[in-house]
Amino acid sequence: MSSSATPEETNAVRSRPSLGWALLGSEISVLFRRRRTWAMLAVLALVPILIAVAVRLSRSPSGGRGPAFLDQVTQNGLFVGVVGVLISIPLFLPLTVGVVAGDAIAGEASAGTLRYLLIGPAGRVRLLVVKYLASAVFCLASTLTVVVAGTLIGVALFPVGPTTLLSGDVIAVPESLVRSLLVAVYVTISLLGLSAIGLFISTLTDVPVGAMAATVVLSIVSQVLDSLPQLDWLHPWLFTHYWLGVGDLLRQPISWDSFGSNAILQAAYIVLFGALAYGRFSTKDVLS
C-alpha cells in the first residue's frame, strides 16, 4: 500500500474482509429466514419419515425390491437416514438446491435489489462468492436434514444396535452415526457442482423460475445420460456420476476412491462454472 494513502483508504482496505463476512452472514440469515427455505427443508425431512412409517406399517418385507438398504431398516433404524438420502439424491435434493442456486442472482434482479447491492461496497466478485457460499451452506443443511430426520424416526420406530456394513463387518452405534455424517458430507460435496451450475444460469436471466427449472432439468438430463451404457465414455465427466457412490463409505475399511473422485469432479465444475458466472456477471448491465 502506498505511503500516501489516506486514512479513509487504509480503513476501507482493512474493512474488506470484515465486509465480506458480514455480507455472507447477512445472506445466510436472509436465506434461512425465508418461509420457502423452511418449507423445502420440511419436505426433505418428510422423505425418510414417510419411508420409515411405510416400512413400519408394512406386514411383508420388500423382498429385495426398492432402494438399497430398505430390507435392513426393520433390523436397524439407523439405516433410515441412508435410505432417505438415496431416495432424495435423484430428485428432491437437486430440486431444492436448484431453487436456491437458481434464485441467487436472478431473484435479486427480478426484485430490483441487485443494482442496490452493486452500488454499495459489495462488488460483483464478492457478491458471487457470497451467493455461492450461501448455496453451499444450504446444500449441507438440506442433506443433514434428511440424515438427521431419518435417524431420529428410525430410532423411534425400529430397533437400534450394531450395524452390519456392506463388507459384512459389524460396527458399533457411535461409529454408525459417524458413517451417517460421512454420507451427509459426501452428498453435500456431490451437490456443490450443481450449485455452481445454478449460479451461472442465474446470471443469464432475470427470471428466477427459469433459472431454477433449467438447473433441475440439467441434473435430470445428466442422470439420464449417466444411465445409458452407450455413453459410458461420457459418464466420468458428468457431475452426477458419483452421486450414488455412498456405498463405499459403508465398508470396512472405508474406500475413499469415489469420495476423492467425486470431490475432484465437483471442484472442476465449481471452477468452470464459477469462471463462466464471473465472465457473464462482470459484463452484465444491472445498473441501468
N, C-alpha and C positions, 0 to 999 in steps of 0.2 A: 504494500500500500504506500502511496506517495506521502512524503512528509508534509506536503502542502494540503493534505486532505483536511477538510473542515471537521469539527466535532460532530456535526449533524451527519456527514457522510460516514464517519467512523462508526457512529452508533447504528446507522442503517445497515452497514455490513455485518456488525456484530449481532444484530437482531434477526438476520435472515434465517438462521437455524431455528430459533425460537418461533419465528413466524410460521415456518413450515410445520413444526409440531403442533402449534396452535390451530393451524388450518386443518391438519389431519384429525385432531381431536374434535374439532367442530364438525367435520364431515361425518365422522363415525357417529357422533351424537345425533346429528340430523337423520342419518340413515336408520338408526335404531329407535328413533322417536316416531317414525312413520308407522301408522297402523298397517300399511301394506306389508312392511317387513315382518311384523309380528304375525300377521295372517299367514304369510308364506312359511314361517318357522313352525306355526301351529299345524299347518297341513303336513309338513315334513315329519313332525312328531307323531302325527296320526298314522303314518305308514307302518312303523313297527308295532304300534298299539293294535291296529286292526289285524295285522298278521298274527300277533300273539292271541288275541281274542278268538280269531277264526280257528287257529290250531287247537286252542283250549276247548272250544265247543265241538270240534270235530271228533267223531267217535272212531274214525278209521285213520291210520297213518297215510301219508301221501304216497307210499309205495314207490318212492324214487322219483315221483313227479314233482314239479315245482322247482323253486330256486334251490341252489346249493345250501346245505346245512338245515333245510326245513325239517328233515326227518329227526335231526338231533335236538330240535327245540324242546320237545317233550321230555328229553332226558336231562337237558341242561338249559336253563333260561338265559344263560349268558350268550347263547347263540342268536337270540332275537335281534340284538343290535347289529350283528354282522349280516344277518338275513335282510334286515331293514335297509342297510346300506347297499347291498347287492341289488335289491329291487329299486332303490331310489336312483342309482347311478345312471341308468339309461335315459330317464325322462325327468323325474321330479327334481333332482338336484340341478341338472342343466337348465331346466325351466326357471327355477328361482334365481340362479346365477345369471342367466341371460337377461332377466328382468332388471337386476341391479346394474350389471355392466352396460347393458344397452341404454339405460336411462342416465348414465353417468354424465355425459356431455349433452346429449340430445335433450334430456329433461330440463337442464338449465337453459338451453337455447329456446326451448318451447315456452318456458315460463318467463322468459325475458330477463333472467338473473345472470346469464353468462357474461354479458357485457359489463355488468357492475363488478363481478368478480375479477375481470381482467383490467378494468380501470384502476382497481385498487392495487396493492403491492404484491398480490399473489403471483402473477406471472404465469405464462402458459405452460412452461415445463413443470413448474411446481404444482400447478393445478392438475395436470395429467397424472403426475406421480401420486398425488393425494387421492385422486379419484380411483386410481388402480389399487392402491393400498387399502382403501376402504372396501373395495370389492373383494380383495383377498381376505380381509377380516370377516366379511360375510360368508365367504367360502368355508372358512374354519367354523364359524358359528352354525352354519346350516348342517355341516357334516356332524359336528358334535351333538347337535340337537337330535339327529337320527340315532346316533350311537347311545347317547345317554337315555333318551326316551325308551329305546329298545331294551337296554339293560335294566332299567327300573321296572318296566312292565314284565320283563322276563323273570326277575327276582320275585315279583308279586304273584305270578301265575304258575310258575314251574319250579321244580327242584333246582337247586344250585349246588355245584360241587366241582371237583377236579375236572378239567376239560381234556378230552381226547382230541389231539390235533390230527391234521391230515396225514402226518407221518406215522401216526399210531402212538406217539408219545403222550403221556399224561402230565399236565401241568396243574399247579395249584390255582386257587381262585385269584389271589393277588396278581400272579403273572398273567392270568387270563384277562384281567382288566387292563393290564398294560398292553397286551396284544390288541385289545379293542381300541385303545387310544392310538396305537400304531396304525391300525386300519383307518381311523379318522384322519390321521396325518397324511397317509397315502392318498386317500380320496381328495383331501384338500389340495394337495400338490397336483393331482390329476385335473382339477378344475381351474388351475391358475392360467393355463394356456387358453381355455375358453374365455376367461375374464379378459385377457389381453385382446382376443379377437372381438369380443363385445365392445370393449373400449374403442377400438379402431372403427368399428361400424358406427358407433355413437358419434364419432367426429364427422361422419359423412352426411348426416341428416339432422334436421331439426324436429323430426317426428319420432319421439321415443318409442312408440308402439312398433314402428317399422324396424328400428334397431333391435328391439327385444326379440321380435319374431324372426328376424334374419339370423340372429345369434343362435337361437334354439334350433332353427331349421338346419343350420350348418352342423350342429352337434349330432342331429339325427342322420343327416347325409353321411357324415364321417363314419358313424357306426354302421350304416348300411354298407358302405364301401368296404369297411373292415371285415364284414361278414361274407364277402364274395371271394371264393378261393381263386377265381381268375385274376384277381388283383393283389395276389399275395406279395408282389414286388413293391406295392404301394403301402401296404399295411404298416411297416415300421415308421413311416413318415406321418401317419395320421395321428392327430392329437388325442384321439380316443382309443388308440391301440392298446394301451396298458391299463385302461380304466378298471378292468376286472381282474387285474393281477394281484389282488389282495391275498389270494391263496398262499402265496409264497411267505406271507407273514404268519401263517398258521401251520408252520412246520418247525421241527426241532432238529438241527439248529435253523434259525431263520435264514432263508435265502434272500439276499439283498439285490439280486440281479435285476429283477423287474423294478424294484424301488429306484435303483440308480438310473436305469434306462429311462424310466418314466420321468424322473427329475430332470435329466438332461434334455429330453424331448420337450417338456413343458418350458424349460428355460429358453430353449431355442425359439419356441413360439412367442414367449414373452418379449425376447429381444427383437424378433422380426416384426411382430405386430405393434410393439411399443414404438419402434422406429417409424413404421407406417403411420401410426397415430400422431406422432410428433410432426412428421412431414406434412400431414394433412392439416393438423390443428394450428401449426405455426404460420400457415399461409391463409387460413380461413378468416374471412371478413365477418367478425361478430360485433363490431363496434358501430357499424353504420345503421 
